[in-house]
Amino acid sequence: MSVKLLLVDDHPMLLRGLREVLTRQPKFTVLGEALTGAMALKLVQELKPDLVVMDVHLPDVSGISVARQILNTNPSIKVVVFSSDADHSQVDDALEAGVCGYILKGGAVDEVLGAIDVVMAGKLYLSPAVGTGVLEDYRESLRNKSEPAKPKLSEREKHLLRLISDGRLNKEIATSLNLSSSSIEACRARLMKKVNCLSTAELVRYAVREGIAPL
């Protein structure tokens, strides 16, 4: 069974050339062409293609916005971006919208044919230059990813943690600090919330792990 395609681009000559390349392949059937986003949305509903090959820059609306609308209403349809724009933010937006492929114009014809095969097999295809950029961005985000800041405890809170770790009860702690038991209970509750502990055992483990209380 041939793959039914819809081509979307605002350059008629490019559309004609792309159609000629694709129709030479018996496994592809070009159902129609659209020059605008509005026309693409209309033809998607009328023709029900398996895959839409679409430029990012259309005269009436962004191709990424069109892709998002297509995939929201027709999740079984696959969308491949065919664009000269290799901007990383553009690629990120397209992937976030749900497209299955991003092909750069100017590449070999075989890349377009191969990309469609990859996408129809349920995989993601990115032109090498695009894929390298995405990978570099991901690596950079990992390098720049900082660990969550640890809560900063006052000396009083550390002292309370040490007393709790010693196994002291609220009443004993209250006596040693010259405070009421209710005050100690409130302090303990605030401390547990601050260090994200749900029990006394977790508090003790936290104190030992952070070097606040001895083993």
KEKE-3310 file (N, C-alpha, C; in steps of 0.2 Angstrom, whole numbers, plus 5000, padded with zeros to 4 digits):
npx = (5004:5003:5010:5001:5003:5003:5008:5016:5020:5025:5031:5029:5037:5046:5037:5032:5044:5046:5035:5037:5048:5044:5032:5038:5041:5034:5029:5024:5010:5005:4993:4989:4993:4997:4998:4997:4994:4981:4975:4981:4976:4963:4964:4969:4958:4950:4957:4963:4978:4992:5004:5011:5021:5029:5033:5041:5039:5026:5014:5003:5002:5012:5021:5023:5013:5002:5005:5004:4990:4985:4989:4983:4970:4970:4978:4984:4990:5005:5018:5031:5043:5049:5062:5072:5076:5087:5087:5089:5079:5068:5068:5066:5053:5046:5048:5042:5029:5025:5030:5037:5048:5062:5068:5081:5080:5089:5097:5101:5090:5088:5088:5076:5067:5071:5069:5055:5052:5058:5050:5038:5039:5038:5048:5059:5065:5079:5088:5106:5113:5104:5101:5113:5114:5103:5107:5119:5113:5106:5116:5123:5113:5113:5125:5124:5114:5109:5111:5097:5096:5102:5093:5096:5101:5099:5110:5102:5093:5101:5105:5094:5091:5102:5099:5087:5092:5099:5089:5081:5066:5051:5048:5059:5068:5062:5064:5078:5080:5073:5060:5043:5034:5025:5030:5042:5037:5031:5043:5049:5041:5041:5055:5055:5048:5056:5067:5062:5057:5048:5047:5053:5064:5068:5073:5084:5092:5094:5101:5113:5118:5121:5131:5128:5124:5132:5137)
npy = (4994:5011:5026:5040:5057:5074:5089:5104:5120:5137:5140:5137:5131:5124:5115:5108:5102:5093:5085:5079:5071:5063:5056:5048:5037:5022:5018:5030:5041:5056:5066:5079:5097:5112:5129:5138:5139:5138:5132:5120:5115:5113:5104:5093:5088:5085:5076:5067:5063:5051:5057:5073:5084:5098:5116:5128:5141:5150:5159:5164:5159:5151:5136:5127:5130:5126:5112:5109:5111:5101:5089:5089:5087:5076:5064:5053:5056:5059:5072:5080:5092:5102:5112:5127:5133:5131:5135:5132:5135:5135:5122:5115:5120:5114:5100:5100:5103:5091:5085:5073:5073:5082:5090:5097:5109:5108:5097:5081:5072:5059:5059:5065:5055:5044:5049:5050:5036:5032:5039:5034:5022:5024:5031:5044:5057:5067:5079:5078:5090:5096:5087:5086:5099:5099:5089:5094:5105:5099:5092:5104:5109:5099:5101:5113:5111:5114:5107:5106:5119:5117:5117:5131:5130:5137:5140:5137:5129:5118:5114:5110:5099:5091:5088:5081:5070:5064:5057:5064:5068:5079:5086:5085:5092:5105:5109:5109:5120:5130:5132:5131:5115:5115:5125:5119:5108:5115:5121:5109:5104:5114:5113:5100:5102:5111:5104:5094:5081:5068:5061:5057:5048:5050:5063:5061:5054:5063:5073:5066:5063:5075:5079:5086:5079:5067:5050)
npz = (5000:4995:5002:5007:5003:5007:5001:5007:5004:5000:4988:4972:4962:4969:4975:4963:4959:4970:4970:4958:4960:4971:4965:4956:4963:4967:4979:4985:4985:4979:4986:4985:4985:4994:4996:5007:5025:5028:5017:5018:5030:5026:5016:5022:5030:5020:5011:5019:5022:5024:5028:5030:5021:5025:5024:5036:5035:5030:5020:5027:5040:5053:5049:5059:5068:5060:5059:5073:5074:5065:5071:5083:5080:5071:5076:5070:5059:5051:5052:5043:5043:5031:5027:5025:5036:5049:5062:5080:5089:5082:5077:5090:5093:5083:5086:5098:5095:5089:5077:5066:5059:5053:5040:5030:5017:5002:5003:4998:4987:4990:5003:5007:5003:5010:5023:5024:5024:5036:5045:5043:5048:5061:5067:5073:5062:5059:5050:5047:5051:5059:5069:5075:5081:5090:5098:5104:5110:5120:5127:5132:5140:5150:5156:5161:5170:5186:5203:5214:5226:5243:5258:5269:5285:5301:5315:5327:5322:5318:5330:5336:5327:5331:5344:5342:5335:5345:5351:5360:5368:5364:5376:5383:5375:5375:5389:5390:5381:5386:5382:5378:5376:5365:5357:5353:5346:5335:5330:5326:5316:5307:5303:5298:5287:5280:5277:5270:5275:5282:5293:5310:5309:5296:5298:5307:5298:5289:5296:5299:5287:5282:5290:5302:5313:5323:5318)
capx = (5000:5007:5010:4997:5006:5001:5014:5014:5025:5023:5035:5026:5042:5048:5032:5032:5050:5046:5030:5040:5053:5040:5028:5042:5042:5027:5027:5021:5005:5004:4986:4988:4998:4994:5002:4996:4992:4973:4974:4984:4971:4957:4965:4970:4952:4946:4960:4966:4984:4996:5009:5011:5028:5027:5038:5039:5037:5020:5012:4998:5003:5018:5020:5023:5006:4998:5007:5001:4983:4984:4991:4978:4963:4972:4985:4987:4994:5012:5020:5038:5045:5054:5063:5079:5078:5090:5087:5088:5073:5063:5068:5063:5046:5043:5047:5037:5022:5024:5032:5041:5054:5064:5073:5083:5081:5096:5100:5100:5083:5087:5087:5068:5064:5073:5066:5048:5052:5060:5045:5032:5041:5037:5054:5060:5071:5082:5094:5112:5115:5099:5101:5119:5112:5099:5111:5123:5109:5104:5122:5124:5108:5115:5131:5122:5109:5112:5107:5093:5099:5101:5090:5101:5099:5102:5113:5097:5089:5105:5106:5088:5092:5106:5095:5082:5096:5101:5083:5077:5058:5050:5048:5066:5071:5059:5067:5085:5081:5069:5054:5037:5033:5021:5035:5047:5033:5031:5049:5051:5036:5044:5061:5054:5045:5061:5072:5058:5057:5041:5047:5059:5069:5071:5076:5090:5096:5096:5107:5119:5121:5124:5136:5126:5124:5137:5134)
capy = (5000:5017:5031:5046:5063:5081:5094:5111:5125:5143:5140:5133:5128:5118:5110:5104:5097:5088:5081:5074:5066:5058:5052:5042:5031:5018:5018:5036:5044:5063:5068:5086:5102:5118:5135:5141:5135:5138:5127:5114:5112:5111:5098:5087:5086:5082:5070:5062:5060:5048:5061:5080:5087:5105:5121:5131:5148:5150:5167:5166:5157:5147:5129:5124:5131:5122:5106:5108:5110:5095:5084:5090:5085:5070:5062:5047:5059:5061:5078:5081:5098:5102:5119:5129:5136:5126:5138:5127:5136:5133:5114:5113:5121:5109:5094:5101:5102:5084:5083:5067:5074:5089:5089:5104:5110:5109:5091:5076:5070:5053:5061:5066:5048:5040:5052:5048:5029:5032:5042:5030:5016:5025:5033:5051:5058:5074:5080:5077:5096:5098:5082:5088:5105:5097:5085:5099:5109:5094:5092:5110:5109:5094:5104:5119:5110:5114:5104:5110:5122:5114:5122:5134:5130:5142:5137:5135:5123:5113:5112:5106:5093:5087:5085:5076:5064:5061:5054:5068:5070:5086:5089:5086:5098:5111:5110:5111:5126:5134:5134:5127:5109:5117:5129:5114:5105:5120:5121:5103:5104:5119:5110:5094:5104:5114:5099:5089:5075:5066:5057:5058:5044:5054:5069:5059:5052:5069:5076:5062:5063:5082:5080:5090:5075:5061:5043)
capz = (5000:4995:5007:5004:5005:5006:5001:5009:5003:4996:4982:4967:4958:4973:4975:4957:4959:4975:4967:4952:4964:4975:4961:4953:4968:4967:4986:4987:4981:4981:4985:4984:4987:4997:4996:5013:5030:5028:5012:5021:5035:5022:5012:5027:5032:5014:5008:5024:5020:5029:5030:5027:5021:5026:5026:5042:5034:5025:5020:5032:5047:5054:5047:5065:5071:5056:5061:5079:5073:5062:5075:5088:5077:5067:5079:5067:5053:5053:5049:5042:5041:5025:5028:5025:5043:5054:5069:5085:5093:5077:5078:5096:5093:5079:5089:5104:5092:5088:5071:5066:5056:5051:5034:5028:5010:4999:5004:4993:4986:4993:5011:5008:5002:5016:5029:5024:5026:5043:5049:5042:5052:5068:5071:5072:5058:5059:5045:5051:5054:5064:5074:5079:5085:5095:5103:5107:5115:5126:5131:5136:5146:5155:5159:5165:5175:5193:5208:5219:5232:5249:5263:5273:5292:5306:5321:5331:5319:5318:5337:5337:5324:5335:5350:5340:5333:5351:5354:5365:5367:5364:5382:5386:5371:5378:5395:5388:5377:5390:5378:5379:5372:5359:5353:5350:5341:5330:5327:5323:5310:5302:5301:5294:5280:5277:5274:5266:5279:5284:5300:5314:5306:5290:5301:5309:5293:5285:5300:5299:5280:5281:5295:5307:5319:5322:5317)
cpx = (5004:5006:5007:5000:5002:5007:5012:5020:5023:5027:5033:5031:5045:5043:5032:5038:5049:5040:5033:5044:5049:5035:5032:5043:5035:5025:5024:5016:5004:4997:4985:4993:4994:5000:5002:4994:4985:4972:4976:4979:4965:4958:4966:4963:4948:4950:4963:4972:4987:5001:5009:5018:5027:5033:5036:5036:5032:5018:5007:4999:5009:5016:5019:5016:5001:4999:5003:4993:4981:4984:4986:4972:4964:4978:4988:4991:5001:5014:5028:5039:5050:5056:5070:5081:5080:5090:5085:5081:5067:5062:5064:5056:5043:5042:5042:5030:5020:5026:5036:5047:5056:5070:5075:5083:5088:5099:5098:5093:5082:5086:5079:5065:5065:5070:5059:5048:5053:5054:5039:5033:5040:5043:5054:5066:5073:5088:5100:5113:5110:5100:5108:5118:5108:5103:5116:5119:5107:5110:5124:5119:5110:5121:5129:5116:5112:5108:5103:5097:5097:5098:5096:5098:5103:5105:5108:5094:5094:5106:5099:5088:5097:5103:5090:5086:5098:5095:5080:5070:5057:5050:5055:5070:5069:5063:5074:5085:5076:5064:5049:5037:5030:5026:5040:5043:5032:5037:5051:5047:5039:5051:5060:5052:5051:5066:5069:5058:5050:5041:5053:5065:5072:5075:5083:5095:5099:5102:5113:5122:5124:5129:5134:5126:5129:5133:5132)
cpy = (5006:5022:5037:5052:5069:5085:5101:5116:5131:5144:5135:5128:5122:5113:5105:5099:5092:5083:5076:5069:5061:5053:5047:5036:5028:5018:5024:5038:5051:5065:5075:5091:5108:5123:5139:5137:5134:5132:5120:5111:5110:5105:5092:5084:5082:5076:5065:5059:5056:5052:5068:5082:5095:5110:5124:5138:5149:5157:5169:5164:5152:5140:5125:5124:5126:5114:5104:5107:5103:5089:5084:5086:5078:5067:5056:5050:5061:5068:5078:5088:5098:5110:5121:5132:5130:5129:5133:5128:5134:5125:5112:5114:5116:5102:5094:5100:5095:5081:5077:5067:5081:5088:5096:5103:5110:5102:5086:5073:5063:5054:5061:5059:5044:5042:5050:5040:5028:5034:5037:5023:5017:5028:5041:5052:5066:5074:5080:5084:5098:5093:5084:5094:5103:5093:5090:5103:5105:5093:5098:5111:5105:5097:5109:5118:5110:5110:5108:5112:5118:5119:5125:5134:5134:5137:5134:5129:5117:5110:5108:5099:5088:5084:5080:5069:5060:5057:5057:5069:5077:5090:5090:5092:5104:5113:5113:5118:5132:5137:5129:5121:5111:5121:5124:5110:5109:5120:5115:5102:5108:5116:5104:5096:5107:5109:5093:5082:5074:5063:5059:5054:5047:5060:5067:5057:5058:5073:5072:5063:5070:5084:5085:5086:5069:5055:5040)
cpz = (5000:5000:5004:5007:5003:5006:5002:5008:4999:4990:4977:4963:4963:4974:4969:4957:4964:4973:4962:4955:4967:4970:4957:4957:4969:4974:4989:4982:4984:4980:4983:4986:4989:4997:5003:5018:5030:5023:5015:5026:5031:5019:5016:5029:5026:5011:5013:5022:5026:5032:5026:5027:5021:5028:5032:5040:5028:5025:5025:5039:5047:5052:5054:5069:5067:5058:5068:5078:5070:5066:5081:5086:5073:5070:5075:5061:5055:5049:5049:5040:5036:5024:5027:5031:5048:5061:5074:5088:5088:5077:5084:5096:5089:5082:5095:5101:5090:5081:5071:5063:5054:5046:5032:5020:5008:5000:4998:4993:4990:5001:5012:5008:5008:5023:5030:5026:5033:5047:5049:5046:5059:5071:5069:5067:5058:5054:5050:5055:5060:5070:5078:5083:5091:5100:5107:5112:5121:5130:5135:5141:5152:5159:5163:5170:5182:5198:5212:5225:5239:5254:5268:5280:5296:5311:5326:5328:5319:5325:5338:5333:5328:5341:5348:5338:5339:5354:5359:5363:5367:5370:5385:5382:5374:5384:5394:5385:5381:5386:5380:5374:5365:5354:5349:5345:5335:5326:5323:5316:5305:5299:5296:5287:5276:5273:5270:5269:5282:5291:5304:5312:5301:5293:5303:5303:5289:5289:5300:5292:5279:5286:5300:5314:5318:5321:5324)
residu = (MET:SER:VAL:LYS:LEU:LEU:LEU:VAL:ASP:ASP:HIS:PRO:MET:LEU:LEU:ARG:GLY:LEU:ARG:GLU:VAL:LEU:THR:ARG:GLN:PRO:LYS:PHE:THR:VAL:LEU:GLY:GLU:ALA:LEU:THR:GLY:ALA:MET:ALA:LEU:LYS:LEU:VAL:GLN:GLU:LEU:LYS:PRO:ASP:LEU:VAL:VAL:MET:ASP:VAL:HIS:LEU:PRO:ASP:VAL:SER:GLY:ILE:SER:VAL:ALA:ARG:GLN:ILE:LEU:ASN:THR:ASN:PRO:SER:ILE:LYS:VAL:VAL:VAL:PHE:SER:SER:ASP:ALA:ASP:HIS:SER:GLN:VAL:ASP:ASP:ALA:LEU:GLU:ALA:GLY:VAL:CYS:GLY:TYR:ILE:LEU:LYS:GLY:GLY:ALA:VAL:ASP:GLU:VAL:LEU:GLY:ALA:ILE:ASP:VAL:VAL:MET:ALA:GLY:LYS:LEU:TYR:LEU:SER:PRO:ALA:VAL:GLY:THR:GLY:VAL:LEU:GLU:ASP:TYR:ARG:GLU:SER:LEU:ARG:ASN:LYS:SER:GLU:PRO:ALA:LYS:PRO:LYS:LEU:SER:GLU:ARG:GLU:LYS:HIS:LEU:LEU:ARG:LEU:ILE:SER:ASP:GLY:ARG:LEU:ASN:LYS:GLU:ILE:ALA:THR:SER:LEU:ASN:LEU:SER:SER:SER:SER:ILE:GLU:ALA:CYS:ARG:ALA:ARG:LEU:MET:LYS:LYS:VAL:ASN:CYS:LEU:SER:THR:ALA:GLU:LEU:VAL:ARG:TYR:ALA:VAL:ARG:GLU:GLY:ILE:ALA:PRO:LEU)
# end
